[in-house]
Every structure is written in C-alpha cells, then in structure tokens.
Amino acid sequence: MQLYLVRHGATALNEKRVYQGWTDLPLTETGQQQCALVKEKLSGVKFDTVISSPLERAVSSAQIIAGTPRNCIITDEALKEVNFGAWEGLNSGEAEEKYPAEWQAWYRDWINYGPPQGENFTLFYRRVVVAVKQIIHYYPGKTVLLVSHEGTLRCIVSHLLDLPPEAFWRFSFEFGCYSKLEINQGSTVLKKMNC
C-alpha cells in the first residue's frame, strides 16, 4: 500500500492558533490555496481510494486535492482530531487561566487526562489506531489518500513506525504538504515527509 497523508488546509481557528479539535469550520481562502498546492504536487498520482475525517475542513481538502466529488470520499468518524472539549477555541494560555486545576492535571499526565468535556490522549490514540488498521486491511496494495488532522496523522505515523505513543510529539505535519508511507506485509517505511 502507498499511503499518502495530508493535513487539511487552514481554517480561521488555525490562523488564530487556538484549539480546534471537533469544532467544524470551513477552509479559509489560504486553506484552499494550500490544498490546491498539494493537488499540484500529487498531480501524477492516481488514487484508488480517498479517505477523510468527516469534519468539513478535511472533506473539503480531500475534494480539492483528489479532484473527486464529495460523495466519492470515504469519511470515518475515528479519523477526527482529538476532542478538546471546553478548551475548543482557546489558546493554551487561555485554557490554563480558565481551567487552572484541569490544565495542571493535563500538564502532569497528558496521556491519561483530557480537557473538561473532552477526550484523553489514550482514547484518541486507540480510536485512530483501530481506524488505520482497518484501512490497511481493506486496501492492501492500493494507493490511498488520507486527509485528516495533525494530531490524527501523528498518531498514525507513530503507530505504523512501531514507536511508543509518546513519539506523537516528534512529528509535525505542515499545511500545503504531503507525506508518504509504504506499507508491505505489516512493515512500514516512511518514504516522504512534508513534501
């Protein structure tokens, strides 16, 4: 399998640098341009399948990049970003100020503690891993475009490279770029990153 990973284009909340998670916003004009750039970079690739998070910013990005109708894009709830709950729309300083006890608990144990009304990292990581295992199972030998969120893509790469969940922080997925993994008989090779 050739698995192409793309972070969705920018939204207004990305541009404000606040937690977005499950907040569903459209792409900005800049976000659309970022996706058009990825489309150009991948113009020579024929995708057998296009899979996306169901959030608008991801589906719209997939549609632009693949040049395919929306109803031909497979969406999976498990590919959503982590749910930041009460911290959605806040930056880290605002979250710490409004929820000091919860922020300290998260800071001490970010793997097991989640934001109020949100999702902890362990649950997030598990749901993403289940989703990517299913994708690999159903599309062996195929060329797949997967458009999602930075956190989700970090989980996917950490898992497929047999790294511990804590390796999540060692990856960054840039706007307007793609990454590529080659998966063969359970073995994964990272071929390209942020191209």
Order of alpha helices (4+ residues) and beta strands (2+ residues): beta-alpha-alpha-beta-alpha-beta-alpha-alpha-alpha-beta-alpha-beta-beta
